[in-house]
Amino acid sequence: MAKAVRSLVVLGDSTAVGVGDPVRGGWRGVGPLLAAAFPEARYLNPSFPGARVACVRSEQLPNALRARPDAAVLLVGMNDTLRSDFDAVRLHEDLDAIVGGLVAAGASVVTVRFHDHSRVFRLPGALRRALSARIAELNEVIDAVVRRHGVGCVDLGLLDGAYSSDTWAVDRLHPSELGHRKLARAFANRLAEQGCEVVRPVGLECTGGITITPLHHLGWLVFKGVPWLWRRGGDLLPYAAAVVHRSWTGAAEKGAVAVAEVRGHRPVEAERAS
């Protein structure tokens, strides 16, 4: 018999907030679209823009555990790949604590492994290679944690239309309404595979959002796109230079999980609900 979902939590960054799916008064996005599939569930979404994995562990997870979730969705990690202090070992520890804590609380958990975002948001060659290498490290960490805890995972790179323009918002950093709907449907399907009762299927017909015009595209490029690329490009440049150097010298780099083992990292004990 399928498990009734009485409490649903969504944790993560700006995509979890719903950025990219504008409605009157704010954002909608993957959280409310997924919550509609479980109409009897209490819905909690403590996510916020710019969140990194460590933020979810320290700031969002305690609130989520207090909600005693039956189902939990975790969508975080991309912001970490864009920062100069990226540390795969620390990510491994934090992600393990988040997923372990949710599982220990009795939640069915679904997270994501990331697509090659350089195919969506075009970057210069060195920055593209640097970002792709970071995402590969992050995905290695995610794969290890998913295997350890036996939770569900949505591979964004395999999602239908993952690299189609209509899946992405004007900024090419967040899903469009259609992209959020596809993501919510994939989460609902994974939760169903874990025995959760999905009461209403997530539809892909776009409705209720604000129409995006060419003026929105121009405004984003001038006021958001170029400044964002300047900030994040500066964070990635030293790492990009290292990637280029390794490609010239033929030097190899250990994967994230291998590095964790070399440093003596072991999965942390799951954090308990307070």
N, C-alpha and C positions, 0 to 999 in steps of 0.2 A: 504493500500500500504506500502511495506517495506521501511524503512528509509535507504537512501544511506549513507554509511560511508565515509566521506571525510577526516576525521582526526582520527587517532588511536593512543592512548598512552598506553604504558606498563610500570608500575611502580613496584619497588620491589628490591629484593636482588639478590644473585648470580644465582638463578634459573631463574629469569626474564632476567638476562644477557645472559643466554644460557649455563652456565657452565654444562658440562656433554655431550655436543654435539659438539665435536671439528671438525672444518673444517680448511682448509689451511688459515692461517692468523689470526685465533682466534676462536670465538665461534659463533654458529648459534642459535639454540634453539627455544623456544616457541614464542618469539617475531617475528622474520622474518617468521616463519612458519604460524603464525596467520595473519601477514600482507599480505601474499600472497593470503589470502582469500578475501581481500579487495584491489584489485590492483589499484584502483583509489584514495586510501587514502594516505594522508601524514602520515608518521610513525615516532613517537618519542619514544625513550626508554632511559630515564635518570637514569635507575636503575644502581646499582653498588654492587659488592660483599660486604658482611658484613652489608648491610643496615638493620636497625631496623625500627619499625613503626614510631618512632619519627623522624628518618632521612627522611623518605618518606614525612612526613608532612612538615618539615622545608626546605628540600633541593630539593625534586623532585616535590612536588605538585605545587609550583609556576610556574615552567617551563611547567608542564602539562596543567595548566589552561590557560597559554598564547597561547597554541596551539589550544584552543577552540575545545576540542575533541568531536566527535560524539559518540565515543566508548572508554572505558577505562578498562584496566585489571590491577588488583592489586594482587600481589603475595608476601606477606611479613608476618613475624611473627615468623618464626622458630628460627631466631637468638635471638629473645627476650627470648624464652623459655630456652635458654642455658646460660643465664647470671645471676649473683648473684643479680643484682638490678632489677630483674623482678618485675613489678608492674602492676597488672591487671587493676587497676583503671586508671592509666595513659594511658595504652594501649587502654582502652575504649574511653577515651577522644580524643586521637590522631587518632584512627581509625575512630571515628565518624566525626572528622573534615575533614579527607581525603575523605571519601565516600560522606559526605554531600557537600563538595566543588565541587566534580566532578559532582554530581547530579544537583546541583544548576547551573553549567555551561552548562547543557543540555546533558551531556554524559549518554549513557547507560553503566552501570558499572557491572563488574563481578569480584568477588573475590573468595577466596578459604577458606574452613575449612580443617584442617589438619588431616592426617592419623596418626596411631600409629607408629611413626618412629622407635621405639625400635624393631619392627618386621623386619625392614630393616637393621638397623645398630645395631648389637648386643652389649649390654652393661651389666655390672654386675647388679645383682638384685636390689640393692638399687638405683643405678643411673637410671635403667630402670623404676622403679616405680616413681622416682622423675620426670623424663622427661614426662612420661605418664600423671602425675597429672598436670604438667605445660601446656601440650598441651590441656588437658581437660578445663583448665581455659581459655586459649586463644580461644578455640572454642566457649566457652560460650559468650565471648565478641563478636566474629565474628557473631554468631547467632543473638545477640541482635541488632547489627548495621545493619545486612542484613534485619531483620524484620522492623526496624524503617524506613529505606530508600527504602525498596521494590526493592533491587537490586538482580542481579543474583549471584549464588554461586555454585562452583564446589566442591563437597565433595571428597577430594582426596582418602579417605579410601574406597569409593565406585567405584572409577574409575576402569575400566576393567584392570586387571593385576596389581593392585596397589602394591601387595606384591610379584610379580614375579621378578626373578633376571634379566630378559632381559629388564625390565622397568627402571632399575637403572644403573647408570654409575659405573665405577670401584671403585669410592670412597664410594658408597652406601649412599651418602649424596645428590646427585643431579640426576635428571632423565638422562637416556641414550637418544640417538637420538629417539628411539621408545617412550620412556617416554615423551619427549618433544612433539612429534607428537600427542600422546594421549591427552596431556594437551591442546595443541593448538586446537585440534578438539573439546574437551569439552568446551573450551572458545567460539569457534565459534558457537557451538550449543546453548549455553546460550544467546549469543548476538542475535542469530536468534529468540529465544523465546521472546526477548525484542523488536522485530520488526526490527532488523537490517538486511539489505540485504547482505547475504553471497554469494558472486559472484562465488567463487571457493571453493569446499570442501577441507578440509585438509586431505591429504592422509597419510596412515600409512606405506607405503612402504619406507624403509630406503634407502637413496641414498645420495652420496656426502660427507659423513662424513669420518673421519679417522678411520681405523680399529684398534681396541684395542686388544693388545696381552697379554699373561701371563707376559711379562716383565713389561708392564704398571701396572699390578696389584701389582707385587712385589715392583716396584719403589714407587707406591703410599703408600703402607703399611709402608715402611721404612721411607720415607721422609715426608709424609703428615699425614697418618693415626694415627700413634702412637703419634706424637707431638700434633695433633688436640685433640685426646682423653685426653691427659695429661692436655691441657689448659682448655677444656670445662668440664672435670671431676672435676677439681679444683673449677670451678665456681659452679657446681651443688652439690658438696659434702655436704656443710652445709645444703642445702635444703633437700638433700637425708636423712641426719641424722634426720631432723625434721619429714619427712614423716614416717621413721621407728619408731620414738618415738610416733607419733600419732597412728600408727597401733597397737603398744603395749598397749597404754593407752586407746584406743577406742575413742580418741578425734576427733571431727568432725571439718571441716573447711568450712566456708561459701564460696559459689561460687563467681566468680569474679563480676557478676552483682549485687548479693546481697550485697557484700562488698561496691560496688560503691554507692548503695542506702543508706547504713548505713552512709557512709561518706558524704552524701549529694551531690554526683555527679549528674549533669544533662547534657544532650547532649549539646555540644557547638554549637554556631551559625556557620553555614557553611561559610568557607572562600571563598571570592569572587575572581574572576579572576581580575588580575591587568591590 
